[in-house]
């Protein structure tokens, strides 16, 4: 690299660095100051450095004169936002799950919407607000954080919220906000109201004041952004193979994905990694009203859940309700497909073989 181009590149990176800092400050709410020793701020600085490294690599592979500052700033902002989102998913999985649920509900409920704001951040609120309504006053946002906000919060975990639960909670919040907020602000408010906490492990040591000390155990299996991207690509490849299966194979596989302990995470990974939306998964399964009725009859539902079923009009709403009860037992899947339980097991085995062949062809 010639001295002239090296100086120009340094100047370009300084300008991009300012854009990245601003994007991460806006996204994280942190200072990104070098003397801010808070753990999350140090993590944000790591994300900042990782972003600049990627921009530098892109710049190094771009012929001289072809890299415009506008393009690089846009690229850097996208990378910074994606890396910060990856970091949050790894460090705060329950909050990431909450964000996915809110985003899905707001995108599909008729009274709400999500849209891109003037600063490229995602804004949300009542559907009519996206056409020029002023943002919610900060004082109103702060009142929702007060111990006695007056909002009625359903007395159950967010994993068991029905469509009506989300609608009742968010309707009350929007009435008090009076205007749109960023999706990240809404997630923070709802997390506060629902007391969403990450799993923590009590330390064997104690603080000097005698109170028990709490710390998160280090995640020895934490993925790097590159590994996370590779994982997302692999899951996307798997999903493409799933959609190519026969319909009965897809149902046998998706409704009871084989895995250690039959964890819900076996199917949630598709949504949590942003590979597929729940709406798309509902379309791929393509269960009809009669099949949903069979499921409601067979599932062990509470009286409140039985009452909720009557308000589920669309198949998308019905799938969101069914989602909470996955994985389904093979006996129930057999009833849905009109076959024997052993035939469900056989179809899942054949589905696994088909997926293995499809993925092996992709690696060839």
C-alpha positions in Angstrom: 0.0 0.0 0.0 1.4 3.4 -1.0 1.9 6.1 1.7 -0.8 8.2 0.1 -3.3 5.4 0.0 -2.3 4.3 3.6 -3.0 7.8 4.9 -6.4 8.0 3.0 -7.3 4.6 4.4 -6.5 5.7 8.0 -8.7 8.8 7.5 -11.5 6.7 6.1 -11.3 4.2 9.0 -11.4 7.1 11.5 -14.6 8.4 9.9 -16.1 4.9 9.8 -15.0 4.4 13.5 -17.1 7.4 14.5 -20.1 5.9 12.7 -19.7 2.6 14.4 -19.4 4.1 17.9 -22.5 6.1 17.3 -24.4 3.0 16.1 -23.3 1.0 19.0 -24.1 3.7 21.5 -27.6 4.0 20.1 -28.1 0.2 20.0 -26.6 -0.6 23.4 -27.2 2.6 25.5 -23.6 2.3 26.6 -20.9 5.0 26.6 -18.2 3.0 24.6 -15.7 5.2 26.6 -12.3 3.6 27.1 -12.4 4.4 30.8 -15.9 2.9 31.4 -14.9 -0.4 33.0 -18.4 -1.9 33.2 -18.5 -5.5 31.8 -21.1 -4.8 29.1 -19.2 -1.6 28.0 -16.0 -3.6 27.6 -18.0 -6.1 25.6 -19.4 -3.3 23.4 -15.8 -2.1 22.8 -14.9 -5.6 21.7 -17.8 -5.5 19.3 -16.5 -2.1 18.1 -13.1 -3.6 17.4 -14.6 -6.6 15.6 -16.6 -4.4 13.4 -13.6 -2.3 12.4 -11.7 -5.4 11.7 -14.4 -6.6 9.2 -14.5 -3.1 7.6 -10.8 -3.1 7.3 -10.8 -6.6 5.6 -13.5 -5.4 3.2 -11.5 -2.3 2.4 -8.3 -4.2 1.9 -10.1 -6.4 -0.7 -11.6 -3.4 -2.5 -9.7 -2.0 -5.5 -8.4 1.6 -5.0 -11.0 4.2 -5.7 -14.0 1.9 -5.5 -14.8 2.3 -1.8 -17.1 5.2 -1.1 -17.4 6.5 2.4 -21.2 6.3 2.3 -21.1 2.6 1.3 -18.5 1.8 4.0 -20.5 3.6 6.7 -23.7 1.7 5.7 -21.8 -1.6 5.7 -20.2 -0.8 9.1 -23.5 0.1 10.7 -25.1 -3.1 9.5 -22.1 -5.2 10.8 -22.2 -3.4 14.2 -25.9 -3.9 14.6 -25.6 -7.6 13.7 -22.7 -8.3 16.0 -24.4 -6.5 18.9 -27.5 -8.5 18.3 -25.4 -11.7 18.2 -23.8 -10.7 21.5 -27.2 -10.1 23.2 -28.5 -13.4 22.0 -25.5 -15.2 23.6 -25.5 -13.2 26.8 -29.2 -12.7 27.3 -31.1 -15.6 25.7 -34.3 -15.0 27.6 -34.4 -11.3 26.5 -33.6 -12.4 23.0 -36.6 -14.8 23.1 -38.8 -12.0 24.5 -37.7 -9.7 21.6 -38.6 -12.5 19.1 -42.0 -12.9 20.6 -42.7 -9.2 20.7 -41.5 -8.7 17.1 -43.7 -11.5 15.9 -46.8 -10.3 17.7 -46.4 -6.7 16.6 -45.7 -7.7 13.0 -48.9 -9.8 12.8 -51.5 -8.3 15.1 -53.8 -6.0 13.1 -53.6 -3.0 15.5 -49.8 -2.8 15.7 -46.8 -2.4 13.4 -43.0 -2.3 13.3 -41.3 0.1 10.9 -37.9 1.7 10.3 -37.3 5.0 11.9 -35.3 8.0 10.4 -32.2 6.7 12.2 -32.7 3.2 10.7 -33.7 1.8 14.1 -36.9 -0.3 14.4 -39.8 1.6 15.8 -43.1 0.1 17.0 -46.5 1.0 18.3 -50.1 1.3 17.1 -50.4 0.9 13.4 -51.6 4.5 12.9 -48.6 5.9 14.7 -46.2 5.1 11.8 -47.6 8.0 9.8 -46.1 10.9 11.7 -47.0 10.5 15.3 -44.4 12.0 17.7 -42.3 9.6 19.7 -43.4 8.8 23.2 -42.3 11.3 25.8 -39.3 10.1 27.9 -41.3 10.9 31.1 -44.0 8.5 30.0 -41.5 5.8 29.3 -40.0 6.3 32.8 -43.4 6.1 34.5 -43.8 2.6 33.1 -40.7 1.6 35.0 -42.2 2.7 38.3 -43.1 0.0 40.8 -46.8 0.8 40.6 -47.4 1.5 36.9 -51.0 0.3 37.2 -50.6 -2.2 34.4 -52.1 -5.6 34.8 -49.5 -8.3 34.0 -50.7 -11.8 33.3 -49.6 -14.0 36.2 -47.7 -16.5 34.1 -44.4 -16.9 32.3 -44.1 -15.2 28.9 -43.7 -18.6 27.2 -47.4 -19.3 28.1 -48.8 -15.9 27.0 -51.7 -16.2 24.7 -52.4 -13.7 21.9 -55.0 -12.0 24.1 -52.4 -11.8 26.9 -50.0 -10.0 24.7 -52.7 -7.7 23.3 -54.0 -6.8 26.8 -50.5 -6.0 28.1 -49.3 -4.0 25.0 -52.6 -2.2 24.6 -52.2 -0.9 28.2 -48.6 0.1 27.6 -49.4 1.9 24.3 -52.3 3.9 26.1 -49.7 5.1 28.6 -46.9 5.8 26.1 -49.1 7.8 23.7 -46.6 7.4 20.8 -44.1 5.1 19.2 -40.9 3.8 20.9 -38.0 1.8 19.5 -38.3 -1.9 19.6 -35.4 -2.1 22.0 -37.0 0.3 24.4 -40.2 -1.7 24.4 -38.3 -5.0 25.0 -36.6 -3.3 28.0 -39.9 -2.1 29.4 -41.6 -5.5 29.0 -38.6 -7.3 30.4 -38.9 -5.0 33.5 -42.6 -5.5 33.9 -42.4 -9.3 33.5 -39.2 -9.5 35.6 -37.4 -11.4 32.9 -34.1 -12.5 34.3 -31.3 -14.6 32.9 -30.2 -17.8 34.7 -27.5 -16.9 37.2 -25.5 -19.1 39.6 -24.7 -18.2 43.1 -21.0 -17.8 43.9 -19.4 -19.8 46.6 -17.8 -16.6 47.8 -19.5 -13.8 49.7 -19.2 -10.1 49.4 -17.5 -8.2 52.2 -20.8 -7.0 53.6 -22.0 -10.6 54.1 -24.5 -10.6 51.3 -24.3 -13.5 48.9 -22.5 -12.7 45.7 -24.0 -13.5 42.4 -22.1 -13.9 39.2 -22.6 -15.5 35.9 -20.4 -18.5 35.3 -18.2 -18.0 32.3 -19.7 -19.5 29.1 -16.9 -21.9 28.0 -18.9 -22.7 24.9 -19.7 -19.2 23.8 -19.5 -18.8 20.0 -17.5 -16.1 18.2 -19.5 -14.0 15.7 -18.0 -16.0 12.9 -19.1 -19.3 14.5 -22.5 -17.8 15.1 -22.8 -16.9 11.4 -21.6 -20.3 10.4 -24.3 -21.9 12.7 -27.0 -19.7 11.2 -25.9 -20.7 7.7 -26.0 -24.4 8.7 -29.5 -24.0 10.2 -30.7 -22.2 7.1 -29.4 -25.0 5.0 -31.2 -27.5 7.2 -34.5 -25.5 7.0 -34.2 -25.4 3.2 -33.9 -29.2 3.3 -36.9 -29.5 5.6 -39.1 -27.5 3.3 -38.2 -29.9 0.5 -39.6 -32.9 2.4 -42.9 -34.5 1.8 -45.7 -32.9 3.9 -46.2 -35.9 6.2 -42.4 -36.2 6.7 -42.3 -32.5 7.6 -45.0 -32.9 10.2 -43.4 -36.0 11.7 -40.1 -34.2 12.0 -41.1 -30.6 13.0 -43.8 -31.5 15.5 -41.4 -33.8 17.5 -37.8 -33.0 16.4 -35.5 -35.8 17.7 -33.0 -34.5 20.2 -31.6 -35.0 23.7 -34.5 -34.7 26.2 -36.9 -33.5 23.4 -35.9 -29.9 24.2 -38.1 -27.1 22.9 -34.8 -25.5 21.8 -34.6 -28.1 19.0 -37.4 -26.3 17.1 -36.9 -22.8 18.6 -33.4 -22.6 17.1 -34.9 -21.9 13.7 -36.8 -18.9 15.0 -34.2 -17.7 17.5 -31.5 -17.6 14.9 -33.7 -15.6 12.5 -33.7 -18.3 9.9 -37.5 -18.6 9.7 -40.5 -16.8 11.1 -43.2 -18.6 13.0 -45.6 -17.6 10.3 -43.5 -19.3 7.7 -43.2 -22.4 9.9 -47.0 -22.5 10.2 -47.3 -22.3 6.4 -44.8 -25.1 5.9 -46.6 -27.4 8.3 -49.9 -26.4 6.7 -52.2 -27.9 9.4 -55.9 -27.5 8.7 -58.7 -26.5 11.0 -59.8 -30.1 11.6 -56.2 -31.1 12.6 -56.0 -28.2 15.0 -59.4 -29.3 16.5 -58.0 -32.8 17.1 -54.9 -31.2 18.8 -57.1 -29.1 21.1 -59.1 -32.2 22.0 -56.1 -34.3 22.8 -53.9 -31.7 24.6 -54.1 -31.3 28.4 -55.2 -27.6 28.5 -56.2 -25.5 31.4 -59.7 -23.9 31.6 -58.2 -20.6 30.6 -56.5 -22.1 27.6 -59.7 -23.9 26.6 -61.4 -20.5 26.7 -58.6 -19.0 24.7 -59.1 -21.5 21.9 -62.4 -19.9 21.0 -60.8 -16.6 20.1 -58.3 -18.2 17.7 -59.6 -17.3 14.2 -56.7 -17.7 11.8 -54.4 -20.7 11.3 -51.5 -18.5 12.2 -53.0 -17.8 15.6 -53.7 -21.4 16.1 -50.1 -22.4 15.3 -48.9 -19.8 17.8 -51.0 -21.5 20.5 -49.8 -24.9 19.4 -46.2 -23.7 19.5 -46.4 -23.5 23.3 -47.2 -27.2 23.5 -44.4 -28.5 21.2 -43.0 -31.1 20.9 -46.2 -33.2 20.5 -46.3 -36.9 21.4 -46.2 -39.3 18.4 -49.6 -40.6 19.3 -51.1 -37.2 18.7 -49.1 -36.6 15.5 -50.5 -39.9 14.3 -54.1 -38.7 14.9 -53.3 -35.5 13.0 -52.0 -37.4 10.0 -54.5 -40.2 10.1 -51.9 -42.9 10.5 -50.5 -45.3 13.1 -48.0 -44.2 15.7 -45.3 -46.5 14.3 -45.8 -44.9 10.9 -45.0 -41.5 12.4 -41.7 -42.9 13.8 -41.0 -44.5 10.4 -41.6 -41.2 8.5 -39.4 -39.3 10.9 -36.6 -41.8 10.3 -37.0 -41.4 6.6 -37.1 -37.6 7.0 -33.8 -37.7 8.9 -32.2 -39.8 6.2 -33.4 -37.4 3.5 -32.1 -34.4 5.5 -28.7 -36.1 5.9 -28.5 -36.8 2.2 -29.4 -33.2 1.4 -26.9 -31.7 3.8 -24.1 -34.1 2.6 -24.7 -32.9 -1.0 -24.4 -29.4 0.2 -21.0 -30.1 1.7 -19.7 -31.9 -1.4 
